[in-house]
Amino acid sequence: MKGSQLRLIAGRTVSQLGDGIYEIAMLWVVTHLLKAPWSVAVVIIVGNLVSALVVPLGGHVADRMIRRRRDIAVASDFGAFLLFALAALAWPHLGRQAGYVGLLLLTGLTSISVSFLFPSLGALFASLLTEESRPQANSLYQTSTSAANLGGLLLGGVLVAAMSFQAILWLDAASFGLACLLTLSVRQPMAAAGQASGAGAVGAWREMLFSRPVRLLIGANVTVNGSLIVLMSLLPFFVVHVLHSGPVVLGATQAVFAAGMIVGGALSRWLHLPPARQFALGFAAMALGALVIGLWPRIWATDVSLFVAAVAASIVSVSLMTLSQEVVAEEHYGKFLASASVLTTVAQPTMAALAGGAAALLGARVVFVVSAILTAISGGAVVRGIGGRAAKRPAASA
C-alpha cells in the first residue's frame, strides 16, 4: 500500500477514535443537563436530520469539483476542528440550558461539516486505489475504523470519569485537527483532475440513480445496516429481560459484536470469491445469526451468533466498498456515497422504531426471526441481481 492510502486511513482512524470518546461523554453530559428522557433523542434527531438534508449537496459538490476533493475534505475537517475548539472555549461559561442548546448547535453544525467530508473523502480514497490494492486497503480501512470505534467507546467511558467535558471537547478537536493534517499530506491523483460530469445537477443524479448496479449496491447497503440495527436496538432489552442477565453480560455482548466487526474486516482481504457468492454467504450468515438468537435464547448462543453475524456484516461491507469502487463511475462516486448515507440515515431509526414496536406486541424473539427472514429475502434479491447480470461500470458523462 502507498503512503497516501495509509495516511488517509490513519486520519479517519484518529477521527473515529475522537468521535467515539466524545459520543460517550456527550451522552453522559446531556442526560445530566436537563434530566429529561427526551434530551438524548433530540440531539440524535438533530444530527440525523441535518445529515440527511445536507449530504446530497456534499455528494454533488464532491463530483462537481473532482480535482478539489482533497481540499473539500481538509476544509471540512478544519471546520469541525474550529467548531469543537470554540465549544471547548465557551463550555465553562454556559449554564445547563445554554449548554444543552450549545450541544444541539454543535451537533447540527458538525453534521453539516461531516456531510461534505464523507463523500469527498470516500471518493478521494477510491481514486487512490488500484485494482490490486483495493481488497487490502478496504480491509484495513474497515478493520482500523471498527477498532477505533470500539476503542473510543471504551476509552470514553473511562475518560468521562477522569476528565472534564471541556477537556474531551479539546480532545475531539485535536482528533479532527490531526485528521486534517494527514489528509492535507495526501496528493490528489492527477488522473482524476480532468474528469467532470457535463450533466446538470438533476441529470447527474438521474444518471447515477438509474444505473441498475448502483441501485443494487445501495440496496445491499441498506439491507446490511437495517439488519444490524434491528439486532443492536433490541439487544439490551433481550439480554436483560429475556436472558435475565446483568450489565456485565450486556457489556460483554456489545464487545463481542464490535470484535466481530474487527475480525470480519481483517479476514476480508483473504477472501477471493466472486461478489455474488461472497454476498450470498454473508447475508446467509447474518440471517442465520438473527434466527439462532430468536429461536435459542441462551447467552452463549446469542454471543456466538452475534459474533458470526458481525463478522459476516463486516465482510459484506468491505465487499460493497470494493465493488462500488469498481462499478460506480468516478464522477458519480460522491453522489453514490451521499445516496447510501441518506437512505441508511432514514432506514436505521425507522427500522429501530418498527422493531421496538413489534417487539412490544410480539416479543423480541419473534422480531429476530422475522428479521432473519427479511434479511435472507432482501439479500437473496441483491445476490440474484448481481449474479444475473454482471456489474458494468456506468458510462461517464460526455
C-alpha positions as a Python dict, from the first residue, in 0.01 Angstrom:
ca = {
    (1, 'M'): (0, 0, 0),
    (2, 'K'): (113, 355, -74),
    (3, 'G'): (178, 625, 183),
    (4, 'S'): (-119, 837, 72),
    (5, 'Q'): (-360, 549, 132),
    (6, 'L'): (-214, 478, 475),
    (7, 'R'): (-222, 844, 579),
    (8, 'L'): (-585, 877, 474),
    (9, 'I'): (-678, 565, 671),
    (10, 'A'): (-477, 692, 970),
    (11, 'G'): (-664, 1022, 959),
    (12, 'R'): (-1002, 853, 964),
    (13, 'T'): (-892, 619, 1242),
    (14, 'V'): (-781, 908, 1463),
    (15, 'S'): (-1103, 1098, 1390),
    (16, 'Q'): (-1315, 790, 1464),
    (17, 'L'): (-1136, 741, 1796),
    (18, 'G'): (-1202, 1101, 1897),
    (19, 'D'): (-1566, 1080, 1791),
    (20, 'G'): (-1617, 763, 1996),
    (21, 'I'): (-1479, 928, 2308),
    (22, 'Y'): (-1690, 1240, 2250),
    (23, 'E'): (-2006, 1035, 2183),
    (24, 'I'): (-1996, 867, 2523),
    (25, 'A'): (-1908, 1192, 2701),
    (26, 'M'): (-2180, 1387, 2519),
    (27, 'L'): (-2449, 1130, 2602),
    (28, 'W'): (-2343, 1136, 2966),
    (29, 'V'): (-2345, 1515, 2986),
    (30, 'V'): (-2677, 1555, 2803),
    (31, 'T'): (-2855, 1319, 3041),
    (32, 'H'): (-2735, 1534, 3333),
    (33, 'L'): (-2800, 1877, 3183),
    (34, 'L'): (-3180, 1858, 3156),
    (35, 'K'): (-3252, 1522, 3323),
    (36, 'A'): (-3534, 1469, 3073),
    (37, 'P'): (-3597, 1138, 2890),
    (38, 'W'): (-3620, 1313, 2553),
    (39, 'S'): (-3294, 1508, 2581),
    (40, 'V'): (-3070, 1250, 2413),
    (41, 'A'): (-3330, 1168, 2146),
    (42, 'V'): (-3348, 1532, 2034),
    (43, 'V'): (-2971, 1554, 1991),
    (44, 'I'): (-2970, 1233, 1781),
    (45, 'I'): (-3265, 1353, 1571),
    (46, 'V'): (-3097, 1688, 1500),
    (47, 'G'): (-2777, 1517, 1386),
    (48, 'N'): (-2957, 1267, 1162),
    (49, 'L'): (-3196, 1524, 1015),
    (50, 'V'): (-2924, 1775, 927),
    (51, 'S'): (-2707, 1500, 779),
    (52, 'A'): (-2991, 1363, 564),
    (53, 'L'): (-3069, 1710, 429),
    (54, 'V'): (-2712, 1826, 360),
    (55, 'V'): (-2520, 1515, 250),
    (56, 'P'): (-2677, 1511, -102),
    (57, 'L'): (-2531, 1858, -155),
    (58, 'G'): (-2198, 1733, -22),
    (59, 'G'): (-2205, 1445, -269),
    (60, 'H'): (-2290, 1675, -560),
    (61, 'V'): (-2012, 1920, -471),
    (62, 'A'): (-1762, 1633, -446),
    (63, 'D'): (-1849, 1524, -801),
    (64, 'R'): (-1860, 1874, -948),
    (65, 'M'): (-1517, 1957, -802),
    (66, 'I'): (-1330, 1630, -855),
    (67, 'R'): (-986, 1790, -856),
    (68, 'R'): (-1067, 1966, -525),
    (69, 'R'): (-1193, 1666, -328),
    (70, 'R'): (-892, 1666, -102),
    (71, 'D'): (-934, 2036, -34),
    (72, 'I'): (-1303, 1990, 49),
    (73, 'A'): (-1216, 1711, 294),
    (74, 'V'): (-940, 1922, 453),
    (75, 'A'): (-1174, 2223, 486),
    (76, 'S'): (-1444, 2003, 641),
    (77, 'D'): (-1203, 1857, 896),
    (78, 'F'): (-1071, 2204, 976),
    (79, 'G'): (-1427, 2333, 1015),
    (80, 'A'): (-1504, 2056, 1264),
    (81, 'F'): (-1180, 2137, 1448),
    (82, 'L'): (-1285, 2503, 1482),
    (83, 'L'): (-1635, 2409, 1599),
    (84, 'F'): (-1508, 2184, 1877),
    (85, 'A'): (-1237, 2433, 1976),
    (86, 'L'): (-1496, 2712, 2006),
    (87, 'A'): (-1725, 2481, 2202),
    (88, 'A'): (-1439, 2398, 2439),
    (89, 'L'): (-1365, 2768, 2495),
    (90, 'A'): (-1731, 2852, 2557),
    (91, 'W'): (-1828, 2550, 2767),
    (92, 'P'): (-1715, 2678, 3113),
    (93, 'H'): (-1933, 2989, 3067),
    (94, 'L'): (-2258, 2806, 2983),
    (95, 'G'): (-2531, 2703, 3221),
    (96, 'R'): (-2742, 2390, 3198),
    (97, 'Q'): (-2996, 2510, 2940),
    (98, 'A'): (-2743, 2711, 2742),
    (99, 'G'): (-2509, 2412, 2745),
    (100, 'Y'): (-2780, 2188, 2604),
    (101, 'V'): (-2865, 2439, 2330),
    (102, 'G'): (-2493, 2471, 2258),
    (103, 'L'): (-2460, 2095, 2213),
    (104, 'L'): (-2758, 2097, 1976),
    (105, 'L'): (-2587, 2369, 1771),
    (106, 'L'): (-2256, 2181, 1780),
    (107, 'T'): (-2429, 1863, 1664),
    (108, 'G'): (-2607, 2037, 1378),
    (109, 'L'): (-2305, 2233, 1255),
    (110, 'T'): (-2073, 1933, 1285),
    (111, 'S'): (-2323, 1727, 1084),
    (112, 'I'): (-2300, 1988, 807),
    (113, 'S'): (-1922, 1965, 807),
    (114, 'V'): (-1925, 1584, 803),
    (115, 'S'): (-2185, 1585, 524),
    (116, 'F'): (-1928, 1749, 297),
    (117, 'L'): (-1639, 1547, 440),
    (118, 'F'): (-1785, 1198, 395),
    (119, 'P'): (-1850, 1191, 17),
    (120, 'S'): (-1536, 1389, -73),
    (121, 'L'): (-1312, 1175, 144),
    (122, 'G'): (-1470, 848, 27),
    (123, 'A'): (-1434, 947, -336),
    (124, 'L'): (-1076, 1062, -277),
    (125, 'F'): (-989, 732, -110),
    (126, 'A'): (-1140, 536, -401),
    (127, 'S'): (-936, 738, -652),
    (128, 'L'): (-613, 649, -468),
    (129, 'L'): (-666, 274, -509),
    (130, 'T'): (-567, 43, -790),
    (131, 'E'): (-744, -280, -875),
    (132, 'E'): (-473, -478, -695),
    (133, 'S'): (-471, -264, -379),
    (134, 'R'): (-849, -232, -325),
    (135, 'P'): (-911, -551, -121),
    (136, 'Q'): (-618, -488, 113),
    (137, 'A'): (-685, -114, 153),
    (138, 'N'): (-1060, -155, 212),
    (139, 'S'): (-996, -435, 459),
    (140, 'L'): (-752, -217, 653),
    (141, 'Y'): (-994, 77, 642),
    (142, 'Q'): (-1279, -133, 785),
    (143, 'T'): (-1059, -300, 1047),
    (144, 'S'): (-892, 18, 1171),
    (145, 'T'): (-1210, 228, 1188),
    (146, 'S'): (-1402, -53, 1362),
    (147, 'A'): (-1120, -91, 1614),
    (148, 'A'): (-1106, 287, 1666),
    (149, 'N'): (-1482, 298, 1721),
    (150, 'L'): (-1460, 26, 1987),
    (151, 'G'): (-1154, 188, 2144),
    (152, 'G'): (-1324, 527, 2152),
    (153, 'L'): (-1634, 392, 2323),
    (154, 'L'): (-1431, 201, 2583),
    (155, 'L'): (-1187, 487, 2642),
    (156, 'G'): (-1473, 736, 2656),
    (157, 'G'): (-1629, 553, 2948),
    (158, 'V'): (-1301, 585, 3137),
    (159, 'L'): (-1227, 945, 3043),
    (160, 'V'): (-1572, 1068, 3140),
    (161, 'A'): (-1483, 988, 3499),
    (162, 'A'): (-1125, 1117, 3475),
    (163, 'M'): (-1155, 1436, 3268),
    (164, 'S'): (-1383, 1737, 3237),
    (165, 'F'): (-1618, 1763, 2940),
    (166, 'Q'): (-1422, 2068, 2825),
    (167, 'A'): (-1106, 1857, 2805),
    (168, 'I'): (-1291, 1595, 2599),
    (169, 'L'): (-1409, 1869, 2361),
    (170, 'W'): (-1044, 1971, 2318),
    (171, 'L'): (-953, 1607, 2260),
    (172, 'D'): (-1207, 1566, 1980),
    (173, 'A'): (-1097, 1897, 1830),
    (174, 'A'): (-739, 1765, 1828),
    (175, 'S'): (-851, 1446, 1652),
    (176, 'F'): (-1010, 1650, 1373),
    (177, 'G'): (-702, 1871, 1354),
    (178, 'L'): (-469, 1572, 1317),
    (179, 'A'): (-701, 1416, 1058),
    (180, 'C'): (-694, 1747, 870),
    (181, 'L'): (-312, 1747, 859),
    (182, 'L'): (-297, 1382, 748),
    (183, 'T'): (-550, 1444, 470),
    (184, 'L'): (-361, 1757, 363),
    (185, 'S'): (-50, 1542, 316),
    (186, 'V'): (-233, 1324, 60),
    (187, 'R'): (-157, 1402, -302),
    (188, 'Q'): (-462, 1432, -527),
    (189, 'P'): (-432, 1176, -812),
    (190, 'M'): (-365, 1353, -1141),
    (191, 'A'): (-582, 1104, -1329),
    (192, 'A'): (-889, 1250, -1161),
    (193, 'A'): (-808, 1609, -1240),
    (194, 'G'): (-964, 1626, -1585),
    (195, 'Q'): (-1283, 1437, -1514),
    (196, 'A'): (-1613, 1609, -1450),
    (197, 'S'): (-1975, 1543, -1526),
    (198, 'G'): (-2119, 1751, -1802),
    (199, 'A'): (-2479, 1687, -1699),
    (200, 'G'): (-2675, 1933, -1490),
    (201, 'A'): (-2747, 1871, -1125),
    (202, 'V'): (-3075, 1684, -1180),
    (203, 'G'): (-2944, 1499, -1483),
    (204, 'A'): (-2632, 1384, -1300),
    (205, 'W'): (-2834, 1244, -1011),
    (206, 'R'): (-3076, 1074, -1251),
    (207, 'E'): (-2790, 922, -1448),
    (208, 'M'): (-2639, 778, -1132),
    (209, 'L'): (-2957, 655, -964),
    (210, 'F'): (-3099, 498, -1282),
    (211, 'S'): (-2798, 269, -1302),
    (212, 'R'): (-2908, -82, -1203),
    (213, 'P'): (-2574, -181, -1046),
    (214, 'V'): (-2581, 136, -835),
    (215, 'R'): (-2933, 59, -710),
    (216, 'L'): (-2825, -294, -621),
    (217, 'L'): (-2527, -167, -423),
    (218, 'I'): (-2737, 89, -235),
    (219, 'G'): (-3000, -180, -166),
    (220, 'A'): (-2731, -411, -30),
    (221, 'N'): (-2601, -134, 196),
    (222, 'V'): (-2949, -65, 335),
    (223, 'T'): (-3005, -438, 391),
    (224, 'V'): (-2683, -477, 590),
    (225, 'N'): (-2747, -171, 808),
    (226, 'G'): (-3117, -246, 853),
    (227, 'S'): (-3044, -599, 971),
    (228, 'L'): (-2778, -480, 1215),
    (229, 'I'): (-2990, -201, 1363),
    (230, 'V'): (-3269, -447, 1446),
    (231, 'L'): (-3021, -668, 1630),
    (232, 'M'): (-2847, -388, 1816),
    (233, 'S'): (-3158, -188, 1908),
    (234, 'L'): (-3327, -488, 2070),
    (235, 'L'): (-3015, -647, 2215),
    (236, 'P'): (-3014, -457, 2551),
    (237, 'F'): (-3378, -547, 2619),
    (238, 'F'): (-3321, -906, 2506),
    (239, 'V'): (-3015, -960, 2726),
    (240, 'V'): (-3171, -802, 3037),
    (241, 'H'): (-3534, -914, 3017),
    (242, 'V'): (-3526, -1236, 2812),
    (243, 'L'): (-3188, -1379, 2911),
    (244, 'H'): (-3214, -1226, 3262),
    (245, 'S'): (-2852, -1109, 3262),
    (246, 'G'): (-2686, -806, 3416),
    (247, 'P'): (-2482, -509, 3291),
    (248, 'V'): (-2155, -702, 3278),
    (249, 'V'): (-2303, -957, 3038),
    (250, 'L'): (-2462, -679, 2833),
    (251, 'G'): (-2127, -500, 2801),
    (252, 'A'): (-1953, -825, 2706),
    (253, 'T'): (-2217, -893, 2441),
    (254, 'Q'): (-2169, -546, 2291),
    (255, 'A'): (-1793, -609, 2289),
    (256, 'V'): (-1848, -941, 2108),
    (257, 'F'): (-2028, -755, 1830),
    (258, 'A'): (-1750, -497, 1799),
    (259, 'A'): (-1488, -773, 1796),
    (260, 'G'): (-1678, -948, 1515),
    (261, 'M'): (-1672, -631, 1305),
    (262, 'I'): (-1296, -601, 1355),
    (263, 'V'): (-1230, -968, 1274),
    (264, 'G'): (-1452, -954, 965),
    (265, 'G'): (-1269, -651, 833),
    (266, 'A'): (-934, -823, 883),
    (267, 'L'): (-1048, -1152, 724),
    (268, 'S'): (-1200, -992, 416),
    (269, 'R'): (-863, -928, 249),
    (270, 'W'): (-801, -1304, 221),
    (271, 'L'): (-1138, -1392, 70),
    (272, 'H'): (-1118, -1424, -307),
    (273, 'L'): (-1473, -1519, -403),
    (274, 'P'): (-1696, -1375, -677),
    (275, 'P'): (-1909, -1087, -539),
    (276, 'A'): (-2238, -1278, -576),
    (277, 'R'): (-2107, -1575, -377),
    (278, 'Q'): (-1949, -1355, -113),
    (279, 'F'): (-2274, -1164, -67),
    (280, 'A'): (-2473, -1488, -59),
    (281, 'L'): (-2259, -1634, 219),
    (282, 'G'): (-2255, -1304, 409),
    (283, 'F'): (-2630, -1244, 404),
    (284, 'A'): (-2694, -1611, 485),
    (285, 'A'): (-2467, -1588, 792),
    (286, 'M'): (-2636, -1267, 906),
    (287, 'A'): (-2981, -1422, 868),
    (288, 'L'): (-2870, -1739, 1046),
    (289, 'G'): (-2728, -1538, 1335),
    (290, 'A'): (-3056, -1350, 1389),
    (291, 'L'): (-3253, -1674, 1356),
    (292, 'V'): (-3049, -1860, 1619),
    (293, 'I'): (-3077, -1567, 1862),
    (294, 'G'): (-3455, -1572, 1825),
    (295, 'L'): (-3501, -1949, 1846),
    (296, 'W'): (-3236, -2037, 2106),
    (297, 'P'): (-3239, -1786, 2396),
    (298, 'R'): (-2910, -1876, 2563),
    (299, 'I'): (-2638, -1625, 2635),
    (300, 'W'): (-2359, -1830, 2479),
    (301, 'A'): (-2570, -1897, 2167),
    (302, 'T'): (-2652, -1526, 2147),
    (303, 'D'): (-2287, -1422, 2170),
    (304, 'V'): (-2168, -1679, 1915),
    (305, 'S'): (-2448, -1589, 1673),
    (306, 'L'): (-2389, -1217, 1718),
    (307, 'F'): (-2017, -1263, 1653),
    (308, 'V'): (-2087, -1460, 1333),
    (309, 'A'): (-2338, -1200, 1214),
    (310, 'A'): (-2092, -916, 1284),
    (311, 'V'): (-1808, -1092, 1100),
    (312, 'A'): (-2037, -1153, 802),
    (313, 'A'): (-2166, -794, 802),
    (314, 'S'): (-1813, -655, 810),
    (315, 'I'): (-1703, -878, 522),
    (316, 'V'): (-2008, -775, 318),
    (317, 'S'): (-1936, -408, 393),
    (318, 'V'): (-1579, -439, 264),
    (319, 'S'): (-1705, -621, -45),
    (320, 'L'): (-1954, -341, -105),
    (321, 'M'): (-1675, -83, -78),
    (322, 'T'): (-1459, -270, -326),
    (323, 'L'): (-1738, -344, -574),
    (324, 'S'): (-1871, 11, -564),
    (325, 'Q'): (-1523, 149, -637),
    (326, 'E'): (-1509, -78, -943),
    (327, 'V'): (-1865, -22, -1067),
    (328, 'V'): (-1956, 341, -996),
    (329, 'A'): (-1803, 597, -1231),
    (330, 'E'): (-1567, 836, -1053),
    (331, 'E'): (-1772, 1143, -1146),
    (332, 'H'): (-2070, 987, -965),
    (333, 'Y'): (-1897, 836, -663),
    (334, 'G'): (-1965, 1126, -428),
    (335, 'K'): (-2336, 1116, -513),
    (336, 'F'): (-2338, 739, -466),
    (337, 'L'): (-2193, 772, -115),
    (338, 'A'): (-2438, 1051, -34),
    (339, 'S'): (-2736, 845, -155),
    (340, 'A'): (-2632, 543, 51),
    (341, 'S'): (-2581, 769, 354),
    (342, 'V'): (-2925, 932, 324),
    (343, 'L'): (-3107, 601, 291),
    (344, 'T'): (-2913, 449, 580),
    (345, 'T'): (-2977, 756, 797),
    (346, 'V'): (-3350, 727, 728),
    (347, 'A'): (-3369, 347, 742),
    (348, 'Q'): (-3187, 292, 1072),
    (349, 'P'): (-3416, 491, 1307),
    (350, 'T'): (-3720, 373, 1112),
    (351, 'M'): (-3621, 8, 1144),
    (352, 'A'): (-3531, 56, 1511),
    (353, 'A'): (-3872, 211, 1583),
    (354, 'L'): (-4058, -62, 1393),
    (355, 'A'): (-3856, -333, 1567),
    (356, 'G'): (-3924, -181, 1907),
    (357, 'G'): (-4298, -153, 1841),
    (358, 'A'): (-4319, -506, 1704),
    (359, 'A'): (-4121, -641, 1999),
    (360, 'A'): (-4364, -478, 2241),
    (361, 'L'): (-4653, -659, 2070),
    (362, 'L'): (-4499, -989, 1963),
    (363, 'G'): (-4182, -1026, 2168),
    (364, 'A'): (-3818, -971, 2078),
    (365, 'R'): (-3764, -1335, 1978),
    (366, 'V'): (-4033, -1315, 1711),
    (367, 'V'): (-3882, -994, 1574),
    (368, 'F'): (-3540, -1159, 1546),
    (369, 'V'): (-3691, -1449, 1347),
    (370, 'V'): (-3881, -1212, 1117),
    (371, 'S'): (-3566, -1002, 1072),
    (372, 'A'): (-3374, -1316, 971),
    (373, 'I'): (-3636, -1398, 708),
    (374, 'L'): (-3636, -1043, 569),
    (375, 'T'): (-3255, -1035, 562),
    (376, 'A'): (-3249, -1361, 367),
    (377, 'I'): (-3512, -1236, 119),
    (378, 'S'): (-3350, -894, 67),
    (379, 'G'): (-3002, -1041, 47),
    (380, 'G'): (-3122, -1302, -199),
    (381, 'A'): (-3264, -1029, -422),
    (382, 'V'): (-2928, -849, -418),
    (383, 'V'): (-2741, -1172, -497),
    (384, 'R'): (-2974, -1256, -786),
    (385, 'G'): (-2931, -905, -926),
    (386, 'I'): (-2554, -920, -908),
    (387, 'G'): (-2528, -1279, -1029),
    (388, 'G'): (-2788, -1249, -1302),
    (389, 'R'): (-2621, -956, -1470),
    (390, 'A'): (-2253, -874, -1443),
    (391, 'A'): (-2199, -534, -1288),
    (392, 'K'): (-2090, -288, -1552),
    (393, 'R'): (-1927, 43, -1495),
    (394, 'P'): (-2171, 322, -1593),
    (395, 'A'): (-2052, 530, -1883),
    (396, 'A'): (-1908, 866, -1784),
    (397, 'S'): (-2097, 1176, -1885),
    (398, 'A'): (-1996, 1326, -2213),
}
